[in-house]
Amino acid sequence: MSEIPFNTLVIFVWGSYLAVFALALAATIFASRARRASKRPFMCLTNAYTAVTLALFLTDKELGPSVMTAVLFWVAGYILYGLLCLCSNRKAAAKQISEQVVMTGAAPIQPAVRTAREQPAAAQAPAAKNNVRLEHAVAVTDKLLMKNLSKTDRQDLEKLKNTLAVLQIKGTLTPTEAEILNENFNALLKLMAKYNV
């Protein structure tokens, strides 16, 4: 190691850190699993690389400049960590908005307001029947949320509850929304069977 030039070592250490960041950023943008994953390991990696930077600079520089360089590296690393979290949250928020648009049948830019007169009578699901079913489903989701659920089941159930709340507010449903409602009821029935509710 002593034969390798100091500048080469710095380029290797910082280059490998930036390569890991670029990989994490690409995964966050393009892979939904990576987007949902915790970004804490990257923060721990930043702390480890800060220690490596300090140790590396102490082999060639005085204590003061070495500490200052390590601190600057740490700050830059935390800015990159923040950027990673920001990309993750923006993507998740955009996905949630698009899901709500599909779920409610509204257009993303200019929602079309349709009156009951404009929609064919056969295309509308009866509001009273749906409200009773929705109220029961919401009560069941509340009971299930009090159970000791797995992490994925809890997340799925919270999404399901939000969907039911949106449909409940809507009242009269289009055929697409009625289909979404039935899919949510089926998912709820599976969870009820799984957790004996």
C-alpha positions, 0 to 999 in steps of 0.5 A: 500500500505504501508504494501506491501514490497518495493521489491514486488512493484518494481517487480510488476511495472517492471514486468507489464511493461515487460509483456506489452512490450512482448505483443506488440512485439509478436503483432508486429511480428505476426499481420500485423495490429499491425505492421502497427500501431504507436508505440508512445503509447508504448513510452508514456507508458514508460514515465508513468512507468518512473514517477511511478518508480521515485515515487516508489523509492522516498518512500524508497530511497534518491532523488539521487538514485531514480532519477538515477534509474528512468533515467536508467529505461527510457533509457532501456524503450527507447531501448525497444521502438527502438527494437519494431520499428526495428522489425516493420520496418524489417517485413514491409520491408521483406513483401514489398520485397516479394510483389515485387518478386511476382509482378515482377515474379522474384525469390528472390535469383537468378532471372531467366533472360528470353529472349523474345525467351524463352517465348512463344509468346502467354504468352507475353502481347503486350508492346506498348498497356500496356505502353499506359495503364500504362502511363494513369494509372500513370497519373490518380494516380497522379491526385488522390494523389492530392485529399483529400484521406482517409489514407487507400486509400492513402496508397493503391494508393501509393502501386498501383503506385509503382506496376504500375511503376515496370510493366512500367519498365518491358515493356513486361509482362508475363500472371501473370503480365498482370493479376496483371496489370488488378487487379490494373486497377480495383482497380484504377477504384474504386478509380476514381469512389469514388473520381470523377476523 
